[in-house]
């Protein structure tokens, strides 16, 4: 079909006229803004939507042309098959244990270190603080060979130690908590000291309760990073019962190479905890992610 | 990064030991109780491996994967100037250019859309930031389906638009672009969240003054939004570049570095040398090269872009 230039130009100016007149009216302005938002959201969410659709299609429908864009006959059995084909539930559990331990560890080590940097006076404080910050400049990939050798020598391959211990300290977490601890009035420390609180009790019963929002941000943020890890779990786990869900997905794909629907069902299962977290803890997540980005 | 301290501090540990030495030492020892968990972990898993990587680069690796002869800087010279490393570096640079600038433009665009004051806007905010919830593996699996040459949605759109179908992941001319597309989408949520926070920190009165001065939309964007957003832009550029240089998962899942090494970025090359060919020496040299590159690039970006950054 050939469209002449004239009809194209005519069509374009008709569009432009319609848009301009809509923009001139209050309801039109709203409608246009929402239209742009809906289109943008549809494009961004399309890969996730198609995953949902594909995970519910029959095997024959997935290779249909044109592609089916809505699962009129949802096949919930695909999810069962994804869970049966590989130990997906076990992979999820491993990821959960790994991420949970990393979050707890990072909260503990970061809170302790941040307390020292914010409330204690000692020689070498600036030097040590810069030393902490300098770890942010080392890409993990640079350290990966010696770290793999260390884990191997310790006999920790295929263990939770291998998955978690290298990540139990966080310079970012220390920095984030220190910035918040510095906003806690020093008078509180003096008052607590008069009441006979040592540093340990002051940290535990005054500083930490006052820092709940920051701790939550850090927890959500480090959970996200831990859950999404790929290269390190790929290296240090081989056994099926130690694999994390990210690596397990690749295994499912290898097993189900010709059934995209089952692979997509597995992918959706793997994505579910994070999507739930985004909806439930959006505020904390946003605060954690933006902590370093926006000044103050 | 601004580090604020309340009082001048002695720079070197153990300085001024003579007079109040003992009291100072006690303070340090007490602080170390709080600091030692982190210090030990950083020592074992960051500082020691960094030094060890440099050291491994001085030794060749024998065919069995054991440490071989000491060759001083020879291995650094041969590996860093080799065709393979230059190719991996070139692919990494291309990948960074394909992913970082488009990611910034799209992320800023979405953030500006999401920054409108409209009923129900929070639904769109969640939608725009949703990709932050997809891990690299999940995103790669999703795009693996979308990019499928025969049943994927992308080729369906191409065909409907009368464009030729593309064998995205098996065509050396398109594979890097396909991986980049996946990566842009994967990082879009993060960029949007960060830009949105930046936009929301701009005081409303600045927009009001601009309006009173008769500034149009474009002038307001250029003279109010962009300067006020410059710290965020610097952050997204620096972090985006670092993320691009460290990318691995999407390449491992989508293309395995192929076809014909068209997507072999530096980290993928390190992984291949170390854990497929068991040549730790060569891999260590590449890792040290990556470290210097990332450090240098971050330094350059901060130096040259920071001048244009407008701090409130």
Interface residues (C-beta under 8 A of the other chain):
Chain A: X30 X33 X34 X36 X37 X40 X41 X44 X45 X46 X47 X48 X50 X51 X54 X62 X63 X64 X65 X66 X67 X108 X109 X110 X112 X113 X115 X116 X120 X121 X122 X123 X124 X125 X126 X127 X128 X129 X130 X131 X132 X133 X135 X137 X138 X139 X140 X141 X142 X143 X144 X145 X146 X147 X148 X149 X150 X165 X166 X168 X169 X171 X174 X182 X199 X224 X227 X228 X230 X231 X234 X235 X245 X246 X247 X249 X250 X253 X260 X263 X264 X267 X270 X271 X274 X275 X277 X278 X279 X282 X285 X286 X289 X290 X292 X293 X294 X295 X296
Chain B: X1 X3 X4 X5 X9 X10 X11 X12 X13 X14 X15 X16 X24 X25 X27 X28 X30 X31 X34 X35 X37 X38 X39 X41 X42 X44 X45 X46 X47 X48 X49 X50 X52 X53 X56 X109 X110 X113 X114 X116 X118 X121 X124 X126 X127 X128 X129 X130 X131 X132 X133 X134 X135 X136 X137 X138 X139 X141 X142 X143 X144 X145 X146 X148 X150 X151 X153 X156 X185 X188 X190 X193 X194 X196 X197 X198 X201 X231 X232 X235 X236 X239 X242 X245 X246 X248 X249 X252 X253 X267 X270 X271 X274 X275 X280 X283 X284 X287 X288 X290 X291 X294 X295 X298 X311 X312
